[in-house]
Amino acid sequence: MMGQAQGFDMSTEEGINTWMATYNAGIATGTQPRLPLPGEQTASARQYRDKIKRKMKKDSRRRNRNKR
């Protein structure tokens, strides 16, 4: 989809190869955004996950504290 959005003909092998070469060159120079790998999380998703963990820990401490 990125190649098609950048104007490459993705229906031919030549167009795909041209786009791949352009994409890889862009990553090497730092001008092309990198595609996230499977399982990678964005910063906002990581912050949300950490917030949920903190809340769970707090609730757990509250439930398990000694009662007099």
Gaussian input, Z-matrix of N, CA and C with variables (Angstrom, degrees):
# hf/3-21g

backbone

0 1
 N
 C     1     B1
 C     2     B2     1     A1
 N     3     B3     2     A2     1     D1
 C     4     B4     3     A3     2     D2
 C     5     B5     4     A4     3     D3
 N     6     B6     5     A5     4     D4
 C     7     B7     6     A6     5     D5
 C     8     B8     7     A7     6     D6
 N     9     B9     8     A8     7     D7
 C    10    B10     9     A9     8     D8
 C    11    B11    10    A10     9     D9
 N    12    B12    11    A11    10    D10
 C    13    B13    12    A12    11    D11
 C    14    B14    13    A13    12    D12
 N    15    B15    14    A14    13    D13
 C    16    B16    15    A15    14    D14
 C    17    B17    16    A16    15    D15
 N    18    B18    17    A17    16    D16
 C    19    B19    18    A18    17    D17
 C    20    B20    19    A19    18    D18
 N    21    B21    20    A20    19    D19
 C    22    B22    21    A21    20    D20
 C    23    B23    22    A22    21    D21
 N    24    B24    23    A23    22    D22
 C    25    B25    24    A24    23    D23
 C    26    B26    25    A25    24    D24
 N    27    B27    26    A26    25    D25
 C    28    B28    27    A27    26    D26
 C    29    B29    28    A28    27    D27
 N    30    B30    29    A29    28    D28
 C    31    B31    30    A30    29    D29
 C    32    B32    31    A31    30    D30
 N    33    B33    32    A32    31    D31
 C    34    B34    33    A33    32    D32
 C    35    B35    34    A34    33    D33
 N    36    B36    35    A35    34    D34
 C    37    B37    36    A36    35    D35
 C    38    B38    37    A37    36    D36
 N    39    B39    38    A38    37    D37
 C    40    B40    39    A39    38    D38
 C    41    B41    40    A40    39    D39
 N    42    B42    41    A41    40    D40
 C    43    B43    42    A42    41    D41
 C    44    B44    43    A43    42    D42
 N    45    B45    44    A44    43    D43
 C    46    B46    45    A45    44    D44
 C    47    B47    46    A46    45    D45
 N    48    B48    47    A47    46    D46
 C    49    B49    48    A48    47    D47
 C    50    B50    49    A49    48    D48
 N    51    B51    50    A50    49    D49
 C    52    B52    51    A51    50    D50
 C    53    B53    52    A52    51    D51
 N    54    B54    53    A53    52    D52
 C    55    B55    54    A54    53    D53
 C    56    B56    55    A55    54    D54
 N    57    B57    56    A56    55    D55
 C    58    B58    57    A57    56    D56
 C    59    B59    58    A58    57    D57
 N    60    B60    59    A59    58    D58
 C    61    B61    60    A60    59    D59
 C    62    B62    61    A61    60    D60
 N    63    B63    62    A62    61    D61
 C    64    B64    63    A63    62    D62
 C    65    B65    64    A64    63    D63
 N    66    B66    65    A65    64    D64
 C    67    B67    66    A66    65    D65
 C    68    B68    67    A67    66    D66
 N    69    B69    68    A68    67    D67
 C    70    B70    69    A69    68    D68
 C    71    B71    70    A70    69    D69
 N    72    B72    71    A71    70    D70
 C    73    B73    72    A72    71    D71
 C    74    B74    73    A73    72    D72
 N    75    B75    74    A74    73    D73
 C    76    B76    75    A75    74    D74
 C    77    B77    76    A76    75    D75
 N    78    B78    77    A77    76    D76
 C    79    B79    78    A78    77    D77
 C    80    B80    79    A79    78    D78
 N    81    B81    80    A80    79    D79
 C    82    B82    81    A81    80    D80
 C    83    B83    82    A82    81    D81
 N    84    B84    83    A83    82    D82
 C    85    B85    84    A84    83    D83
 C    86    B86    85    A85    84    D84
 N    87    B87    86    A86    85    D85
 C    88    B88    87    A87    86    D86
 C    89    B89    88    A88    87    D87
 N    90    B90    89    A89    88    D88
 C    91    B91    90    A90    89    D89
 C    92    B92    91    A91    90    D90
 N    93    B93    92    A92    91    D91
 C    94    B94    93    A93    92    D92
 C    95    B95    94    A94    93    D93
 N    96    B96    95    A95    94    D94
 C    97    B97    96    A96    95    D95
 C    98    B98    97    A97    96    D96
 N    99    B99    98    A98    97    D97
 C   100   B100    99    A99    98    D98
 C   101   B101   100   A100    99    D99
 N   102   B102   101   A101   100   D100
 C   103   B103   102   A102   101   D101
 C   104   B104   103   A103   102   D102
 N   105   B105   104   A104   103   D103
 C   106   B106   105   A105   104   D104
 C   107   B107   106   A106   105   D105
 N   108   B108   107   A107   106   D106
 C   109   B109   108   A108   107   D107
 C   110   B110   109   A109   108   D108
 N   111   B111   110   A110   109   D109
 C   112   B112   111   A111   110   D110
 C   113   B113   112   A112   111   D111
 N   114   B114   113   A113   112   D112
 C   115   B115   114   A114   113   D113
 C   116   B116   115   A115   114   D114
 N   117   B117   116   A116   115   D115
 C   118   B118   117   A117   116   D116
 C   119   B119   118   A118   117   D117
 N   120   B120   119   A119   118   D118
 C   121   B121   120   A120   119   D119
 C   122   B122   121   A121   120   D120
 N   123   B123   122   A122   121   D121
 C   124   B124   123   A123   122   D122
 C   125   B125   124   A124   123   D123
 N   126   B126   125   A125   124   D124
 C   127   B127   126   A126   125   D125
 C   128   B128   127   A127   126   D126
 N   129   B129   128   A128   127   D127
 C   130   B130   129   A129   128   D128
 C   131   B131   130   A130   129   D129
 N   132   B132   131   A131   130   D130
 C   133   B133   132   A132   131   D131
 C   134   B134   133   A133   132   D132
 N   135   B135   134   A134   133   D133
 C   136   B136   135   A135   134   D134
 C   137   B137   136   A136   135   D135
 N   138   B138   137   A137   136   D136
 C   139   B139   138   A138   137   D137
 C   140   B140   139   A139   138   D138
 N   141   B141   140   A140   139   D139
 C   142   B142   141   A141   140   D140
 C   143   B143   142   A142   141   D141
 N   144   B144   143   A143   142   D142
 C   145   B145   144   A144   143   D143
 C   146   B146   145   A145   144   D144
 N   147   B147   146   A146   145   D145
 C   148   B148   147   A147   146   D146
 C   149   B149   148   A148   147   D147
 N   150   B150   149   A149   148   D148
 C   151   B151   150   A150   149   D149
 C   152   B152   151   A151   150   D150
 N   153   B153   152   A152   151   D151
 C   154   B154   153   A153   152   D152
 C   155   B155   154   A154   153   D153
 N   156   B156   155   A155   154   D154
 C   157   B157   156   A156   155   D155
 C   158   B158   157   A157   156   D156
 N   159   B159   158   A158   157   D157
 C   160   B160   159   A159   158   D158
 C   161   B161   160   A160   159   D159
 N   162   B162   161   A161   160   D160
 C   163   B163   162   A162   161   D161
 C   164   B164   163   A163   162   D162
 N   165   B165   164   A164   163   D163
 C   166   B166   165   A165   164   D164
 C   167   B167   166   A166   165   D165
 N   168   B168   167   A167   166   D166
 C   169   B169   168   A168   167   D167
 C   170   B170   169   A169   168   D168
 N   171   B171   170   A170   169   D169
 C   172   B172   171   A171   170   D170
 C   173   B173   172   A172   171   D171
 N   174   B174   173   A173   172   D172
 C   175   B175   174   A174   173   D173
 C   176   B176   175   A175   174   D174
 N   177   B177   176   A176   175   D175
 C   178   B178   177   A177   176   D176
 C   179   B179   178   A178   177   D177
 N   180   B180   179   A179   178   D178
 C   181   B181   180   A180   179   D179
 C   182   B182   181   A181   180   D180
 N   183   B183   182   A182   181   D181
 C   184   B184   183   A183   182   D182
 C   185   B185   184   A184   183   D183
 N   186   B186   185   A185   184   D184
 C   187   B187   186   A186   185   D185
 C   188   B188   187   A187   186   D186
 N   189   B189   188   A188   187   D187
 C   190   B190   189   A189   188   D188
 C   191   B191   190   A190   189   D189
 N   192   B192   191   A191   190   D190
 C   193   B193   192   A192   191   D191
 C   194   B194   193   A193   192   D192
 N   195   B195   194   A194   193   D193
 C   196   B196   195   A195   194   D194
 C   197   B197   196   A196   195   D195
 N   198   B198   197   A197   196   D196
 C   199   B199   198   A198   197   D197
 C   200   B200   199   A199   198   D198
 N   201   B201   200   A200   199   D199
 C   202   B202   201   A201   200   D200
 C   203   B203   202   A202   201   D201

   B1=1.4424
   B2=1.5338
   B3=1.3350
   B4=1.4663
   B5=1.5236
   B6=1.3301
   B7=1.4582
   B8=1.5124
   B9=1.3121
   B10=1.4568
   B11=1.5315
   B12=1.3252
   B13=1.4587
   B14=1.5254
   B15=1.3375
   B16=1.4609
   B17=1.5259
   B18=1.3390
   B19=1.4595
   B20=1.5126
   B21=1.3210
   B22=1.4610
   B23=1.5248
   B24=1.3545
   B25=1.4667
   B26=1.5197
   B27=1.3170
   B28=1.4596
   B29=1.5280
   B30=1.3201
   B31=1.4654
   B32=1.5240
   B33=1.3332
   B34=1.4587
   B35=1.5266
   B36=1.3247
   B37=1.4575
   B38=1.5306
   B39=1.3153
   B40=1.4599
   B41=1.5383
   B42=1.3172
   B43=1.4629
   B44=1.5213
   B45=1.3335
   B46=1.4643
   B47=1.5227
   B48=1.3269
   B49=1.4670
   B50=1.5247
   B51=1.3284
   B52=1.4570
   B53=1.5273
   B54=1.3290
   B55=1.4561
   B56=1.5269
   B57=1.3440
   B58=1.4655
   B59=1.5278
   B60=1.3225
   B61=1.4629
   B62=1.5276
   B63=1.3324
   B64=1.4608
   B65=1.5277
   B66=1.3156
   B67=1.4628
   B68=1.5320
   B69=1.3407
   B70=1.4638
   B71=1.5347
   B72=1.3251
   B73=1.4637
   B74=1.5284
   B75=1.3156
   B76=1.4599
   B77=1.5206
   B78=1.3271
   B79=1.4621
   B80=1.5269
   B81=1.3302
   B82=1.4634
   B83=1.5282
   B84=1.3246
   B85=1.4675
   B86=1.5239
   B87=1.3281
   B88=1.4607
   B89=1.5102
   B90=1.3320
   B91=1.4622
   B92=1.5252
   B93=1.3129
   B94=1.4679
   B95=1.5286
   B96=1.3334
   B97=1.4651
   B98=1.5228
   B99=1.3285
   B100=1.4565
   B101=1.5202
   B102=1.3321
   B103=1.4552
   B104=1.5234
   B105=1.3231
   B106=1.4694
   B107=1.5314
   B108=1.3054
   B109=1.4502
   B110=1.5156
   B111=1.3389
   B112=1.4639
   B113=1.5263
   B114=1.3003
   B115=1.4536
   B116=1.5150
   B117=1.3312
   B118=1.4569
   B119=1.5239
   B120=1.3102
   B121=1.4536
   B122=1.5165
   B123=1.3013
   B124=1.4539
   B125=1.5227
   B126=1.3090
   B127=1.4685
   B128=1.5278
   B129=1.3249
   B130=1.4683
   B131=1.5286
   B132=1.3325
   B133=1.4573
   B134=1.5302
   B135=1.3265
   B136=1.4605
   B137=1.5288
   B138=1.3416
   B139=1.4600
   B140=1.5276
   B141=1.3182
   B142=1.4616
   B143=1.5212
   B144=1.3431
   B145=1.4622
   B146=1.5277
   B147=1.3301
   B148=1.4558
   B149=1.5291
   B150=1.3283
   B151=1.4593
   B152=1.5273
   B153=1.3176
   B154=1.4657
   B155=1.5257
   B156=1.3371
   B157=1.4657
   B158=1.5261
   B159=1.3318
   B160=1.4611
   B161=1.5230
   B162=1.3283
   B163=1.4602
   B164=1.5269
   B165=1.3438
   B166=1.4603
   B167=1.5255
   B168=1.3355
   B169=1.4610
   B170=1.5223
   B171=1.3300
   B172=1.4626
   B173=1.5255
   B174=1.3223
   B175=1.4634
   B176=1.5300
   B177=1.3152
   B178=1.4560
   B179=1.5270
   B180=1.3333
   B181=1.4681
   B182=1.5255
   B183=1.3047
   B184=1.4686
   B185=1.5346
   B186=1.3170
   B187=1.4631
   B188=1.5264
   B189=1.3220
   B190=1.4581
   B191=1.5274
   B192=1.3087
   B193=1.4621
   B194=1.5254
   B195=1.3384
   B196=1.4667
   B197=1.5060
   B198=1.3111
   B199=1.4609
   B200=1.5177
   B201=1.2905
   B202=1.4807
   B203=1.4868
   A1=111.05
   A2=116.24
   A3=118.91
   A4=110.29
   A5=115.89
   A6=120.27
   A7=111.50
   A8=115.31
   A9=120.02
   A10=110.29
   A11=117.25
   A12=120.85
   A13=111.77
   A14=116.45
   A15=120.26
   A16=112.44
   A17=116.51
   A18=120.21
   A19=115.44
   A20=118.65
   A21=121.26
   A22=109.69
   A23=115.50
   A24=121.42
   A25=107.79
   A26=116.52
   A27=121.08
   A28=112.53
   A29=117.92
   A30=120.13
   A31=111.91
   A32=117.61
   A33=120.33
   A34=109.81
   A35=115.59
   A36=120.44
   A37=111.04
   A38=116.23
   A39=120.72
   A40=110.86
   A41=116.79
   A42=121.33
   A43=111.82
   A44=116.08
   A45=120.87
   A46=110.24
   A47=116.56
   A48=120.32
   A49=111.59
   A50=117.28
   A51=121.33
   A52=110.55
   A53=115.67
   A54=119.46
   A55=111.14
   A56=117.63
   A57=120.61
   A58=111.08
   A59=117.20
   A60=120.35
   A61=110.68
   A62=116.64
   A63=121.27
   A64=111.05
   A65=116.64
   A66=121.84
   A67=110.69
   A68=116.50
   A69=120.40
   A70=111.43
   A71=116.86
   A72=120.27
   A73=110.08
   A74=117.29
   A75=121.40
   A76=112.15
   A77=117.02
   A78=120.33
   A79=109.80
   A80=116.79
   A81=120.85
   A82=111.14
   A83=117.44
   A84=120.48
   A85=112.31
   A86=117.38
   A87=120.65
   A88=114.38
   A89=118.74
   A90=121.00
   A91=112.46
   A92=117.63
   A93=122.57
   A94=109.05
   A95=118.87
   A96=119.32
   A97=110.27
   A98=115.58
   A99=121.26
   A100=110.01
   A101=116.86
   A102=121.24
   A103=108.59
   A104=118.64
   A105=119.49
   A106=110.65
   A107=115.98
   A108=121.47
   A109=109.15
   A110=117.65
   A111=119.28
   A112=110.54
   A113=116.83
   A114=121.36
   A115=113.71
   A116=118.61
   A117=120.87
   A118=109.35
   A119=115.41
   A120=119.46
   A121=109.61
   A122=114.99
   A123=119.95
   A124=108.56
   A125=116.74
   A126=121.41
   A127=110.71
   A128=117.45
   A129=119.65
   A130=110.85
   A131=118.51
   A132=120.96
   A133=110.57
   A134=116.47
   A135=121.31
   A136=110.07
   A137=117.04
   A138=120.55
   A139=110.91
   A140=117.49
   A141=121.83
   A142=109.99
   A143=116.80
   A144=121.26
   A145=110.16
   A146=117.39
   A147=121.26
   A148=111.60
   A149=116.54
   A150=120.57
   A151=110.11
   A152=117.08
   A153=121.32
   A154=109.97
   A155=117.17
   A156=120.69
   A157=111.56
   A158=117.03
   A159=120.29
   A160=111.58
   A161=116.93
   A162=120.78
   A163=111.44
   A164=116.14
   A165=119.54
   A166=110.96
   A167=117.23
   A168=120.95
   A169=110.63
   A170=116.03
   A171=120.88
   A172=110.58
   A173=117.47
   A174=121.36
   A175=111.28
   A176=116.07
   A177=120.63
   A178=110.94
   A179=117.10
   A180=120.39
   A181=110.35
   A182=116.19
   A183=120.68
   A184=110.56
   A185=117.82
   A186=121.09
   A187=112.24
   A188=117.80
   A189=121.55
   A190=114.26
   A191=117.90
   A192=118.29
   A193=109.11
   A194=114.59
   A195=120.31
   A196=109.59
   A197=114.99
   A198=121.04
   A199=109.05
   A200=118.06
   A201=122.13
   A202=111.69
   D1=-35.13
   D2=178.72
   D3=-64.01
   D4=-42.88
   D5=-179.50
   D6=-63.18
   D7=-41.75
   D8=179.40
   D9=-65.77
   D10=-39.31
   D11=179.08
   D12=-67.10
   D13=-28.16
   D14=179.39
   D15=-87.95
   D16=1.73
   D17=173.58
   D18=95.63
   D19=13.04
   D20=177.92
   D21=-88.11
   D22=148.01
   D23=177.54
   D24=-82.90
   D25=101.35
   D26=-175.33
   D27=-86.73
   D28=4.09
   D29=178.97
   D30=-88.67
   D31=-10.43
   D32=178.60
   D33=-116.78
   D34=153.69
   D35=179.31
   D36=-65.22
   D37=-35.24
   D38=179.25
   D39=-64.11
   D40=-42.25
   D41=178.51
   D42=-64.52
   D43=-40.45
   D44=178.52
   D45=-64.83
   D46=-45.15
   D47=179.84
   D48=-63.45
   D49=-38.79
   D50=178.12
   D51=-64.03
   D52=-44.63
   D53=178.50
   D54=-63.39
   D55=-43.55
   D56=179.92
   D57=-60.54
   D58=-41.67
   D59=179.05
   D60=-64.50
   D61=-42.11
   D62=178.58
   D63=-65.67
   D64=-42.73
   D65=-179.93
   D66=-63.14
   D67=-47.48
   D68=-178.94
   D69=-64.46
   D70=-37.37
   D71=177.18
   D72=-66.36
   D73=-38.36
   D74=178.49
   D75=-65.81
   D76=-37.27
   D77=177.68
   D78=-68.27
   D79=-41.03
   D80=-179.03
   D81=-62.67
   D82=-36.09
   D83=-179.49
   D84=-88.37
   D85=-13.18
   D86=179.29
   D87=87.83
   D88=11.03
   D89=-179.37
   D90=-94.30
   D91=-15.82
   D92=-177.28
   D93=-103.87
   D94=131.76
   D95=176.13
   D96=-67.54
   D97=141.18
   D98=-177.80
   D99=-82.76
   D100=141.78
   D101=175.32
   D102=-75.74
   D103=136.87
   D104=178.75
   D105=-70.63
   D106=142.87
   D107=176.85
   D108=-77.96
   D109=154.80
   D110=177.26
   D111=-58.63
   D112=132.66
   D113=179.99
   D114=93.20
   D115=-13.63
   D116=176.80
   D117=-74.46
   D118=146.91
   D119=178.61
   D120=-118.45
   D121=150.74
   D122=175.44
   D123=-76.55
   D124=166.56
   D125=-179.29
   D126=-61.86
   D127=-40.04
   D128=-178.27
   D129=-68.23
   D130=-36.81
   D131=177.86
   D132=-67.04
   D133=-38.32
   D134=178.87
   D135=-66.33
   D136=-41.31
   D137=178.69
   D138=-64.35
   D139=-40.02
   D140=179.09
   D141=-64.43
   D142=-43.87
   D143=179.85
   D144=-62.41
   D145=-42.68
   D146=179.61
   D147=-65.31
   D148=-36.35
   D149=178.35
   D150=-64.50
   D151=-43.07
   D152=179.16
   D153=-62.80
   D154=-41.85
   D155=178.60
   D156=-62.49
   D157=-43.05
   D158=178.51
   D159=-60.92
   D160=-42.69
   D161=179.71
   D162=-65.03
   D163=-39.31
   D164=178.75
   D165=-64.68
   D166=-41.58
   D167=178.66
   D168=-62.09
   D169=-44.31
   D170=-178.99
   D171=-62.93
   D172=-45.24
   D173=179.08
   D174=-63.44
   D175=-38.84
   D176=179.81
   D177=-65.69
   D178=-43.11
   D179=177.60
   D180=-61.96
   D181=-40.06
   D182=-179.10
   D183=-65.72
   D184=-42.97
   D185=-179.53
   D186=-68.55
   D187=-34.22
   D188=-172.44
   D189=-96.79
   D190=3.79
   D191=-178.15
   D192=-70.58
   D193=156.37
   D194=179.87
   D195=-71.26
   D196=135.25
   D197=178.77
   D198=-109.74
   D199=136.34
   D200=-178.51
   D201=-99.92

